[in-house]
C-alpha cells in the first residue's frame, strides 16, 4: 500500500516549507521597469519607453507583449548567480540580439554569467500561459478566474539569487522519495525505511540550516532510496530531453515562433551546462522559423547537432494528423522534412525514424511510406490514450497494407512530456516488461515540459540518476533517439517480435474527423488544386514552365498546406484565432495554385474553340456545365483534354434522365424519394439489385423503431454530442442513445432542374435551434450515382449531424478509402475492438457489398464514417464549444453521393467516381495547342501527356505529375489500389496481390460448397463435354468448371453473366492458352440448358442474361 493522500500532502508541505526556501538565497532585488510594446529583440527593446513598476504588477491583456528591463548594482563575486523571475506568463531572456533562456511557471531560475557589477537584463514577456490563455478542468478556481480578467499577467518576483547546491540536491532527493512513497504494491520494509528517513530529514531541517547538515541528510536519503537490495535485471529507460511544441493549438502561429525561441534557448543552456545531456526536437518547420527569426540561435543549434548531442529528428515537416491528409501530402511531409534537415545539418540531419508522439491514429499505409522515405523505424505514443483496449505491444513490427514491415516502438512510459518522477518511471518499466516479455529490454522516454514547449529542467536529469540507483525503478541512461534506434535494431535481429497488421486506430478523438468542417474541405480542395497546378504546368503539350520553376513557385504553398495539416489544426482542435489565420493561408495556397494554372493553360490553349480537361486518373465521360448549360462530354483521356465545338457534343448523349413524381432515373440507376427527402428505393438497373431496405422501412412506418435510420437511405439524424472531457476531439459512444431523426415531411420540395442530361429535386428543412438544410438530389445522364448537394446554415450547440443509409446489404466487413489504399473493417460489434470503432476515418468513399449487390457512399470533404450491420453512416457537422466556441457555426456546402452497384466496388469503379466527384472535368476557352502536331485543333481531338498500360480490372490512381527533386526531371506519382490478381504493367508500379477480406470469405464459401457438391457437379458437366472424355480435361479446367457451375446454381445474388466472365478471365491467368475458349463454350452450353430447365434461380431483376 502507498502512503495515504493526507500523509503525502503533509510530507509535501514540509518539503515546501523546510527545504525549498533554502535552495536559494537573495542577493539583491532588481529594479524593474516595463514597456508594453513589441520589439524584435533586446537591441530594439532598449529604445522603448519604460516606466518603473513594483512586484505585484498586473498587466495584460491576453496575448499582449511586455518588455521588462531589470537593473541592479552588486559587488563582483565568484559565486554563480541566478535570475529568479516570473511575470506570471511565458517570457524570454534576451542578450545581444539573441534569446538566452526561456521563462515560465516551470523555469523561474536562470543561471547568469555576470561580468560587471552593473547588471541590465531585458525580458520579453507574452501574456499567456504555457497552454495559451485557456484553462482546463484540472485548474483551480483562482486560475480560472485570473485568466478571465482583463489583466491576467502578474509580476511575481524579479531578483538576483545564489543557488545553494547542497540544499537543492536534498530538495530533489526528498521529492523523489515522496514520489516513491506514492507508489502502491512495493516492499513494506523498504517503504517503512524510506518513510522514516524522509521524516527524519524533514524533522532535522526544522532546526538546522547549515550546508553540512544538508549534505549529510542528502547522502542518507539517497542511500535509503538505493536500499541494500541487489538490483535485479531490469529494463533500461533510454531517456532523452524533449520539448513537444504544438505548432498551433491554444495559441496562434506567431506565439509558436516565440515558444520555439525560448524553448530552444533553454535547451541550449542545458546542453552547455550538462555534458551528458541529449535533446530531441522534431518538426522541421519550427527549425525553419528559428533559422529565420534568430540566426545566432540557429548557429548554436547547428554546433550541437554537429556534436551529436542535439537530435533534429522525426522526419516530417511538422507532426501532422495522419488520418486526414491525402497520401501525396504525407509523402510531401517526408520529402520536405528530410530534405530540410539534410540540407541544414548534413549527415547529422539524415533521418532514420518517423516520430509522431501526439498524432491521433495512423493509417495502415504509413509503413510503406516510412520504408520508401528511407526510414526504418516508427516511434509514437498516443495509443496510450485508448479508451477501450490497451495497445498490447511496446516494441513490435508494424505491417502495412502492402506487407511492408517497420520496426516500431510505442513508448511504454505513455508520455511524451514526462518529468521522470518515480510514478512515471515505474509505470514505464512495468508496462515495458509486461508488454515486451524481455524481447528488447530497452525503452525510450522523451522527457520535458511540453505541448506548449518549455522542455526539461535540471531536476529531471537528477531524477534519472536517482532512479538508476533504485531497484524498483528502471535502469536509466541518457542518449539520443538515433542511438536508441541503433541499439533497438540490433536487439530486434535476435528477437521474435510480435506483428501488428494494418492501421493503428486510436480509440479516442473520433470527433476530429468532423470538427471544424470548413478546414477539412479547404484542405482537400487545396490538395487537389496543387495537384492540378503541377499537372497542368508540367504536362503541357508546349513547355509552360521548367520543373524547377514549378517547384519554386509552389514550394511555399505546399509548405503552408503541410503546416495546416498539423495534428491540432486540421483535426479542428485549436482555438478560433488559429482558424482565422488558417483561412487566410488557404486563400494564399489557392491563389498560388490558380496563378500557376492560369499561366500553364496558355500552353494548352489557343484559338476560339473550347477545351475540356479531365484531371482524373481514368478516362471519363460525364455531364458538365459549359457556358451555363449541361453538356455531355465523352472519351476524355486520363489527365488529358479534348477539343470540342461549343455548339455540339463530342459524342451522342446517353439515355436521358427521367422524373416520375419523386423517382429520378437514368439508364443505370433509379432513385425514389419520400416527402422527408429520404430515399425509399434505390435500384442498380443493370443488375436489378435493390439497395434500399424496403422491408425495414415498411416496419418502421407502422411501429416505433430504435433504429434512427428508419429503414431508408439518407435519413438525417441529429444527436446530442456532449463528450466527457475533450469536446472538440471526442465523440463518446453514448451519443448513439441521444438520436433525433429528422423524419417529418420537409418544409418544402420542388423540381429545380429538369432536362435529359440532368434533373434535380430540392428539399428544404428547418430544424434544431434555427438551422436550415437544403438538399438537392441530382441525377445526371450516364452517371452511376445520385449526388446530394447540401447547403446548411448551422446554428446548433453541442450537436452532431449525421446521415444514415439503411441498406438491404449485410456483410461482415465494409471497405473504406484511405490515403494510398483501402482498408476493410468489421461491421459487427461482437468484439471490444469492433465496438470501439463506432466512428472511423475514411477519405472519399466507403462501400458495403456482397456478391450481387453493393452500396458506396462518396463525399467531397467528409471523413467520419460508420457501418454497423446494414446501416452506413456519414458524419456531416459538429458544434463543439471548446476550445473554439464558434466552431462550425455558419454556412456549409458539401456533397455526398450514393452509388449502387452489382457487388464489386472495383469493377463498378467506385474509386473512379469518388475521384471524379472530388476533381470533376472542367472547360476552358481556346483550342488545345500541340506543337508536335499530334493533336489537331479540331472538334473531338484529344490529347494526354502519357499513357498508362494496366489491366482494366486493376485500379491505378495518379497522385501527382510533379517536378522531381533534382529540379530537372518530372515524376509521375501513382498508386495501385488493389486489385484482383492481375499485375499492372507500368514502370513505376510494384506488383502485389491485395488482401481483401470479403473476396477471401466468398472464395472460401464457394470452395466449400463446390467440395460438398463435387459429384453432383461432375454429373452435370460430363454429358456436356462433347468430343472430350472427362479424364482428358485439364485438372485446373475441371476445377474451374465445377466452381463456376456451383456459383451458377447455389449463389442466387450473382448474375450469370458475371460468373461466366469471371471464370473465363481466371482461366486466362491460371490455365492453358486454349482454356478460355473451352471453358466459355462448356459454361455457355450448361447455362442455357439449366436456365431452360429452370434450375438456375437468381434473386433480383436482370441477374440472368
Buried (B, 14 or more C-beta within 10 A) or exposed (E): EBBEEEBBEEBBEBBEEBBBEBBBEEBBBBBBBBBBEBBEBBBBBBEBEBEEBEBEBBBBEBBBBBBBBBEBEBEEEEEEBBBBBBBBBBBBBBBEBBBBBBBBBBBBBBBBEBEEEEBBBBBBBBBBBBBBBBBEEEBEEEBEEBBEEEBBBBBBBBBBBEBBEBBBBBBBBBBBBBBBBBBEEBEEEBBEBBBEBBBBBBEBBEEBEEEEBBBBBBEBBBEBBBBEEEBEEBBBBBBBBBBBBBBBBBBBBBBBBBBBBBBBBBBBBBBEEBEEBBBBBBBBBBBBBBBEBBEEBBEBBBEBBBEEBBBBBBBBBBBBBBBBBBBBBBBBBBBBBBBBBBEBBEEBBBBBBBBBBBBBBBBBBBBBBBBEBEBBBBBBBBBBBBBEBEBEBBBBBBBBBBEBBBBBBBBBBBBBBBBBBBBBBBBBBBBBBEBBBEBBBBBBBBBBBBBBBBBBBBBBBBBBBBBBBBBBBBBBBBBBBBBBBEBBBEBBEEBEBBEBBBBBBBBBBBBBBBBBBBBBBBBBBBBBBBBBBBBBBBBBBEEBBBBEBBBEBBEEBBBBBBBBBBBBBBBBBBBEBBBEBBEEBBEBBBEBBEBBBEBBBEBBBBEEBBBBBBBBBBBBBBBBEBEEEBBBBBEBBBBBBBBBEBEEBBEEBBEBBBBEEBBBBBBBBBBBBBEBBBBBBBBBBBBBBBBBBBEBBEBBBEEEBEBBBBBBBBBBBBBEBBBEEBBBBBBBBEBBEEBBBBBEEBEEBEEEBEBBBBBBBBBBBEBBEEBBBBBBBBBBBBBBBBBBBBBBBBBBEBBBBBBBBBBBBEBEBBBBBBBBBBBBBBBEBEEEBBBBBBBBBBBBBBBBBBBBBBBBBBBBBBBBBBBBBBBBBBBBBBBBBBBBEEBBBEEBEBBBBBBBBBBBBBBBBBBBBBBBBBBBBBBBEBBBBBEEEEBEBEBBBBBBBEEBEBBEBBBBBBBBBBBEEEEEEBBBBBBBBBBBBBBBEBEEBEEBEBBBBBBEBBEEEBEEBBEEBEEEBBEBBEEBBEEEEEEEBBEBBBBBBBBBBBBBBBBBBBBBBBBBEBBBBBBEEEBEEEBBEBBBEBBEEBBEBBBEEEEBEBBBBBBBE
